[in-house]
Amino acid sequence: MKFVQLIEFHSSRIDEFNALMDEWSSSVEGQADLPTRALQCADRDKPGSYIHIVEFPSYEVAMANSAKPETAEFAARLGKLCEGEPVFRNLDLTREETLP
């Protein structure tokens, strides 16, 4: 079953945040235990508020990714670009549909 994490965070340094995301994406290319899809959304009603939607093939793959030391280091670097702690929601994807 696919697994999705929603991560809500606040940042006034989103350009630096995105540059770090791009650096990470390049550095992990071809590795196992990675997300298959990621979306970043800006909240129109709360400037500086964002939600990342990160999809994994399964909960187990997500947890293997989270257990990697480089993932913890990356998360710590991202955290320095945020105001406050991110809020995580861990979700099993129970229905997926492509609409016309």
N, C-alpha and C positions, 0 to 999 in steps of 0.2 A: 504494500500500500504506500502510495506517495505520502510524503511528509512536508509540511509547510511551516516555516517560522515567519511570524510577523514581528518586526522589531521597530518600535517607535522610539525616535530620538529627537533631540533638539540641538541645532548647531547654527552658529552665525558664521561658521567657517566651511560652508558646504563645498566650495571649490577645492579646498585642501583635502577635505574628506573624500571627494570624488577622485582626486589625483592619487590618493593612497589606495582607493579601491582599484583604480586602473593598474597601479604598480603590482598589487596583490594578484589580480587576474592574470597578468603576464607571467608572474613568478610561479604560479601553480598549474599552468597549462599542461595538460596531459596527465596530471596526477589522478589517483583514485580517491574515492571518498570526498567528492566535491558536489556542490549544488549543481543542478542541471539548468536552473533558470533563476534569475534575480531581477526584481523590479524595484525601482526607487520612486516613491511618490511624495510630492510636496503637498502639504495641507493648505488649501486655498484660504481657509478660515483662521489659520494660526501660522503666521509667517515665522519661518525658522523651525517649523515642525515637519518631520519627515517620517515615512514608514517604508521600511524595506520588506519586500515579500520575497522570501527565498525558498525555492522548491528543491527538495532532495528526492532521489528515487525511493527512499525508505527512512524510517526513524533510525534504523541501525546505521545507515550511511551517515546521517546527520550527527549521530553521537560519536562515530569514529572520527569524523571531521573535527568535532568539538574537542576531542581528546588529544589532538595533535598539538605539540608545544608551539609550533609556528602559528596555529590558529589563535591560541591564547595571546601570543605576542602581538599578532595583527589586531586582535580585539582591543588590547590595551592601547595600542597606537591610535586606533579609531576613537577610543574613549576620551583621549586627551583633546580631541577636536569637538567634543560634545559638551553641552551644558546639562549637567545632571546625569543620572543613570538611565540607560536605555530600558525599555519595558519589552519583555519577550512574551509572545504567545506561541505555544507549540500545538500544532494542529495536524490531525490526520485528514488527508484529502479523501472525502467520502463520495464526492461526485465531481466529475469534470465534463464539461460540455463545450464544444465549439459551436458558436451560433452563426447563423447565416448573415 
